[in-house]
Amino acid sequence: MSATTGTSPRSSAAEPKAPTGRRGNRDKPRKWGSPFAYFIALLFVGVCIAPVLYMVLGGFRTNSQITTSPAALPRPWVVGNYIDILKSTMFWGEFANSLIVAIASTVGIVVLGLMVSFVIARYDFKLKGAMYSLFAAGLMFPIVVAITPLYLVIKALGLVDNLLGVIVPQIAFGLPTTVIILVPFLRAIPNEIEEAAAIDGASRLGFFFRMVVPLSLPGVVTVGILGFIGSWNNYILPLYILNSQANYTLPLGVQVFSSQYSTDTAKVLAFTSLAMLPALIFFSIFEKRIVGGLTGAVKG
């Protein structure tokens, strides 16, 4: 006698399961934010971009066009203003000075800041907290406040009207930001990595160059970009330190050019646009690196 086993339709039928977890959340339509928030964001973006666009487009216009219709587009487009400035040896001399100052300041900020941050983050010693607090306090000490005593020190060192007189203070005033950003990166490096490197025979310097520098590269790139842009746009310090036009940086060159060609508004706008263009391009290329580096510093 054979026994027949029947299966219930309910038990054989596979019941559909509701999507759960990440996949289920992914299938849900994304909700847009408040229209008012987007309006405020676009308003701030417009306020930031509008002056830049006005300067760049103003360089392609004539003075009569700017006087007649200040907010209109160039009609016709005039490239002569930019060409005349690009042919000027004064512009390229100031460009070279700005490039030298920016690169030297950035290298000094990154190298010295990384060394100081490594000591504060990885070693225990007396007055460690006081040293870190001192660098943190440097963020609240703008260079404008110290410009007079700083000028006296630079004068005593014989660095007036010398690019070194701009480079050295910029490195000093760039260290607080560098230390505040890099210390969390270096603290987040596990101690097991350092112990493994010591077992393999790596010295402290070997661990620093082989492990610390690569692991903290996002923070290093971030402080390097901030240091370069801050040095390129610095105006107060070169104004006090540099006297001869042969040593002027581009921010000072803009001031001198604006005074000499005060009646030629279109050419002044063209010169200003070319002066700010390198820093603007540099920031646009590495913008994601800056955000990523600052995010890592906050997590650390």
Sequence and secondary structure as in RCSB ss.txt:
>XXXX:A:sequence
MSATTGTSPRSSAAEPKAPTGRRGNRDKPRKWGSPFAYFIALLFVGVCIAPVLYMVLGGFRTNSQITTSPAALPR
PWVVGNYIDILKSTMFWGEFANSLIVAIASTVGIVVLGLMVSFVIARYDFKLKGAMYSLFAAGLMFPIVVAITPL
YLVIKALGLVDNLLGVIVPQIAFGLPTTVIILVPFLRAIPNEIEEAAAIDGASRLGFFFRMVVPLSLPGVVTVGI
LGFIGSWNNYILPLYILNSQANYTLPLGVQVFSSQYSTDTAKVLAFTSLAMLPALIFFSIFEKRIVGGLTGAVKG
>XXXX:A:secstr
        HHHHS       HHHHHHHS      HHHHHHHHHHHHHHHHHHHHHHHHTTS HHHHHH TTS  S
S   HHHHHHHT HHHHHHHHHHHHHHHHHHHHHHHHHHHHHHHHHH   TTHHHHHHHHHHHTT  TTTTHHHH
HHHHHHTT TTSTHHHHHHHHHHHHHHHHHHHHHHHHTS HHHHHHHHHTT  HHHHIIIIIHHHTHHHHHHHHH
HHHHHHHT  HHHHHH  SGGG  HHHHHHHHHHHTTT HHHHHHHHHHHHHHHHHHHHHTHHHHHHHHHHHHH 
